Amino acid sequence: MDKIKHTLLYTTTLLSALRRCRLLESTKKTRRLLLQKKIKNLKIEGGGFGNS
């Protein structure tokens, strides 16, 4: 019984850690995409860098 409990605890901990990692990765990706969009918008509005 203890072994089963231990295994369950271990797997749930692993899964939650994996989920946390995935969340971090996805937030990083979305943040990067948002930054890229902002940069693109700035380039369009400013007519590129060094042209003004």
N, CA and C atoms as an extended XYZ file, in Angstrom:
156
Properties=species:S:1:pos:R:3:atomname:S:1:resname:S:1:resid:I:1 pbc="F F F"
N         0.832       -1.209        0.000 N   MET     1
C         0.000        0.000        0.000 CA  MET     1
C         0.863        1.254        0.000 C   MET     1
N         1.886        1.281        0.838 N   ASP     2
C         2.751        2.452        0.907 CA  ASP     2
C         3.451        2.699       -0.424 C   ASP     2
N         3.844        1.595       -1.067 N   LYS     3
C         4.534        1.720       -2.347 CA  LYS     3
C         3.627        2.368       -3.390 C   LYS     3
N         2.358        1.971       -3.411 N   ILE     4
C         1.391        2.538       -4.357 CA  ILE     4
C         1.208        4.021       -4.068 C   ILE     4
N         1.054        4.372       -2.814 N   LYS     5
C         0.898        5.775       -2.432 CA  LYS     5
C         2.103        6.578       -2.888 C   LYS     5
N         3.295        6.033       -2.642 N   HIS     6
C         4.527        6.709       -3.011 CA  HIS     6
C         4.584        6.938       -4.523 C   HIS     6
N         4.244        5.903       -5.289 N   THR     7
C         4.267        6.001       -6.747 CA  THR     7
C         3.276        7.047       -7.232 C   THR     7
N         2.092        7.046       -6.639 N   LEU     8
C         1.074        8.025       -7.019 CA  LEU     8
C         1.568        9.441       -6.739 C   LEU     8
N         2.128        9.639       -5.559 N   LEU     9
C         2.649       10.946       -5.191 CA  LEU     9
C         3.730       11.382       -6.163 C   LEU     9
N         4.622       10.437       -6.485 N   TYR    10
C         5.721       10.721       -7.404 CA  TYR    10
C         5.205       11.144       -8.773 C   TYR    10
N         4.243       10.381       -9.306 N   THR    11
C         3.720       10.692      -10.638 CA  THR    11
C         2.983       12.026      -10.654 C   THR    11
N         2.196       12.291       -9.616 N   THR    12
C         1.469       13.567       -9.590 CA  THR    12
C         2.442       14.731       -9.500 C   THR    12
N         3.499       14.569       -8.711 N   THR    13
C         4.507       15.623       -8.597 CA  THR    13
C         5.173       15.854       -9.946 C   THR    13
N         5.548       14.763      -10.609 N   LEU    14
C         6.174       14.865      -11.923 CA  LEU    14
C         5.252       15.564      -12.909 C   LEU    14
N         3.990       15.150      -12.918 N   LEU    15
C         3.037       15.740      -13.857 CA  LEU    15
C         2.855       17.227      -13.601 C   LEU    15
N         2.736       17.605      -12.344 N   SER    16
C         2.558       19.028      -12.039 CA  SER    16
C         3.805       19.825      -12.442 C   SER    16
N         4.980       19.235      -12.241 N   ALA    17
C         6.218       19.903      -12.643 CA  ALA    17
C         6.261       20.081      -14.166 C   ALA    17
N         5.867       19.030      -14.868 N   LEU    18
C         5.820       19.105      -16.332 CA  LEU    18
C         4.849       20.184      -16.782 C   LEU    18
N         3.689       20.209      -16.153 N   ARG    19
C         2.676       21.203      -16.507 CA  ARG    19
C         3.215       22.605      -16.282 C   ARG    19
N         3.922       22.795      -15.161 N   ARG    20
C         4.482       24.099      -14.846 CA  ARG    20
C         5.499       24.504      -15.915 C   ARG    20
N         6.337       23.550      -16.305 N   CYS    21
C         7.331       23.818      -17.343 CA  CYS    21
C         6.653       24.212      -18.647 C   CYS    21
N         5.616       23.483      -19.020 N   ARG    22
C         4.900       23.782      -20.264 CA  ARG    22
C         4.291       25.170      -20.198 C   ARG    22
N         3.704       25.506      -19.048 N   LEU    23
C         3.106       26.829      -18.892 CA  LEU    23
C         4.155       27.911      -19.061 C   LEU    23
N         5.316       27.704      -18.431 N   LEU    24
C         6.400       28.672      -18.559 CA  LEU    24
C         6.811       28.830      -20.007 C   LEU    24
N         6.975       27.697      -20.696 N   GLU    25
C         7.372       27.735      -22.102 CA  GLU    25
C         6.344       28.488      -22.935 C   GLU    25
N         5.064       28.183      -22.726 N   SER    26
C         4.026       28.826      -23.536 CA  SER    26
C         3.966       30.321      -23.254 C   SER    26
N         4.127       30.727      -21.991 N   THR    27
C         4.094       32.154      -21.684 CA  THR    27
C         5.287       32.853      -22.324 C   THR    27
N         6.451       32.191      -22.307 N   LYS    28
C         7.621       32.763      -22.964 CA  LYS    28
C         7.357       32.941      -24.451 C   LYS    28
N         6.770       31.914      -25.078 N   LYS    29
C         6.488       31.972      -26.510 CA  LYS    29
C         5.524       33.096      -26.819 C   LYS    29
N         4.435       33.201      -26.056 N   THR    30
C         3.451       34.248      -26.330 CA  THR    30
C         4.067       35.619      -26.109 C   THR    30
N         4.894       35.753      -25.080 N   ARG    31
C         5.536       37.026      -24.809 CA  ARG    31
C         6.438       37.417      -25.978 C   ARG    31
N         7.188       36.425      -26.490 N   ARG    32
C         8.079       36.679      -27.609 CA  ARG    32
C         7.283       37.092      -28.847 C   ARG    32
N         6.169       36.390      -29.077 N   LEU    33
C         5.318       36.720      -30.229 CA  LEU    33
C         4.768       38.134      -30.093 C   LEU    33
N         4.327       38.491      -28.895 N   LEU    34
C         3.811       39.839      -28.667 CA  LEU    34
C         4.892       40.872      -28.922 C   LEU    34
N         6.101       40.592      -28.463 N   LEU    35
C         7.217       41.511      -28.698 CA  LEU    35
C         7.475       41.667      -30.187 C   LEU    35
N         7.465       40.563      -30.915 N   GLN    36
C         7.679       40.605      -32.361 CA  GLN    36
C         6.603       41.442      -33.028 C   GLN    36
N         5.356       41.280      -32.613 N   LYS    37
C         4.260       42.071      -33.174 CA  LYS    37
C         4.479       43.548      -32.900 C   LYS    37
N         4.865       43.873      -31.665 N   LYS    38
C         5.109       45.266      -31.301 CA  LYS    38
C         6.205       45.855      -32.178 C   LYS    38
N         7.286       45.106      -32.345 N   ILE    39
C         8.406       45.579      -33.156 CA  ILE    39
C         7.959       45.805      -34.596 C   ILE    39
N         7.174       44.868      -35.131 N   LYS    40
C         6.670       45.012      -36.499 CA  LYS    40
C         5.811       46.263      -36.619 C   LYS    40
N         4.920       46.474      -35.652 N   ASN    41
C         4.052       47.649      -35.675 CA  ASN    41
C         4.878       48.929      -35.607 C   ASN    41
N         5.900       48.927      -34.762 N   LEU    42
C         6.767       50.099      -34.651 CA  LEU    42
C         7.461       50.377      -35.973 C   LEU    42
N         7.931       49.318      -36.621 N   LYS    43
C         8.612       49.484      -37.902 CA  LYS    43
C         7.666       50.067      -38.938 C   LYS    43
N         6.425       49.580      -38.938 N   ILE    44
C         5.437       50.070      -39.918 CA  ILE    44
C         5.118       51.536      -39.627 C   ILE    44
N         4.885       51.854      -38.350 N   GLU    45
C         4.520       53.221      -37.987 CA  GLU    45
C         5.685       54.183      -38.221 C   GLU    45
N         6.883       53.735      -37.869 N   GLY    46
C         8.045       54.618      -37.980 CA  GLY    46
C         8.665       54.603      -39.365 C   GLY    46
N         8.153       53.778      -40.255 N   GLY    47
C         8.716       53.700      -41.594 CA  GLY    47
C        10.109       53.104      -41.585 C   GLY    47
N        10.363       52.168      -40.675 N   GLY    48
C        11.682       51.548      -40.601 CA  GLY    48
C        12.613       52.363      -39.734 C   GLY    48
N        13.748       51.796      -39.409 N   PHE    49
C        14.695       52.485      -38.541 CA  PHE    49
C        15.677       53.306      -39.378 C   PHE    49
N        15.952       54.513      -38.939 N   GLY    50
C        16.942       55.349      -39.615 CA  GLY    50
C        16.383       56.113      -40.804 C   GLY    50
N        15.102       55.950      -41.125 N   ASN    51
C        14.532       56.656      -42.265 CA  ASN    51
C        13.956       58.007      -41.868 C   ASN    51
N        13.656       58.177      -40.583 N   SER    52
C        13.015       59.419      -40.150 CA  SER    52
C        13.967       60.519      -40.070 C   SER    52
